[in-house]
């Protein structure tokens, strides 16, 4: 898969997981029947952490994809290197 597909997919997946966890928390969904307070808190913490990780991974993939896109001269200049041009070298005084 290309980064142009993976990045947005991870962002959307992270938003969906986070939204599902938020809705479940608001309506009182109980992920487990054992010690409710402990397991509910742990499950929601892990779900929100996973959603944040997916969103961050999607953003990083998008950033990497934009930086590595072919034909983009701004990526070379942003990293501090000079762009290579064709033709004679400019005269220095």
C-alpha positions as CSV (number, residue, x, y, z in Angstrom):
1,X,0.0,0.0,0.0
2,X,1.1,3.5,-0.7
3,X,1.5,6.2,2.0
4,X,-1.2,8.2,0.3
5,X,-3.6,5.4,1.2
6,X,-2.3,4.3,4.5
7,X,-2.1,7.7,6.2
8,X,-5.7,8.7,5.7
9,X,-6.9,5.2,6.5
10,X,-5.0,5.3,9.9
11,X,-6.4,8.7,10.6
12,X,-10.0,7.6,9.9
13,X,-9.6,4.4,11.8
14,X,-8.2,6.3,14.9
15,X,-11.1,8.7,14.8
16,X,-13.6,5.8,14.5
17,X,-12.1,4.0,17.4
18,X,-12.0,7.1,19.6
19,X,-15.6,8.0,18.7
20,X,-16.8,4.5,19.5
21,X,-15.0,4.6,22.9
22,X,-16.5,8.0,23.6
23,X,-20.0,6.9,22.8
24,X,-19.6,3.7,24.8
25,X,-18.5,5.7,27.8
26,X,-21.4,8.1,27.5
27,X,-24.1,5.5,27.2
28,X,-22.7,3.4,30.0
29,X,-21.5,0.4,28.0
30,X,-19.6,-2.1,30.3
31,X,-16.8,-4.0,28.6
32,X,-16.6,-6.6,31.4
33,X,-18.7,-8.0,34.1
34,X,-15.9,-8.6,36.6
35,X,-14.7,-5.8,38.9
36,X,-16.5,-3.2,36.9
37,X,-14.7,0.0,38.0
38,X,-11.2,-1.4,37.4
39,X,-11.8,-3.1,34.1
40,X,-13.9,-0.3,32.7
41,X,-11.3,2.3,33.4
42,X,-8.5,0.1,32.0
43,X,-10.4,-0.8,28.9
44,X,-11.3,2.8,28.1
45,X,-7.7,4.0,28.8
46,X,-6.4,1.4,26.4
47,X,-9.0,2.3,23.8
48,X,-8.3,6.0,23.9
49,X,-4.5,5.3,23.8
50,X,-5.0,3.1,20.8
51,X,-7.1,5.8,19.1
52,X,-4.4,8.4,19.7
53,X,-1.7,6.0,18.4
54,X,-3.7,5.4,15.2
55,X,-4.2,9.1,14.7
56,X,-0.5,9.9,15.3
57,X,0.6,7.1,13.0
58,X,-1.7,8.3,10.3
59,X,-0.4,11.8,10.6
60,X,3.2,10.6,10.5
61,X,2.5,8.5,7.4
62,X,0.9,11.5,5.7
63,X,3.9,13.7,6.6
64,X,6.3,11.1,5.3
65,X,4.3,10.7,2.1
66,X,4.3,14.4,1.4
67,X,8.0,14.8,2.1
68,X,9.0,11.8,-0.1
69,X,6.7,12.6,-3.0
70,X,8.7,12.6,-6.3
71,X,9.3,15.9,-8.1
72,X,8.9,18.0,-5.0
73,X,11.8,20.4,-4.8
74,X,10.7,21.9,-1.5
75,X,11.6,18.8,0.5
76,X,15.3,19.2,-0.4
77,X,15.4,22.8,0.5
78,X,13.6,22.2,3.8
79,X,16.3,19.8,5.0
80,X,19.0,22.4,4.5
81,X,20.5,21.1,1.3
82,X,20.8,23.1,-1.9
83,X,18.9,22.2,-4.9
84,X,20.8,21.1,-8.0
85,X,20.1,23.1,-11.1
86,X,21.1,22.7,-14.7
87,X,23.2,25.3,-16.5
88,X,26.3,27.3,-15.7
89,X,27.1,28.2,-12.2
90,X,26.2,31.8,-11.3
91,X,29.1,34.2,-11.0
92,X,30.3,35.1,-7.6
93,X,31.6,38.6,-6.8
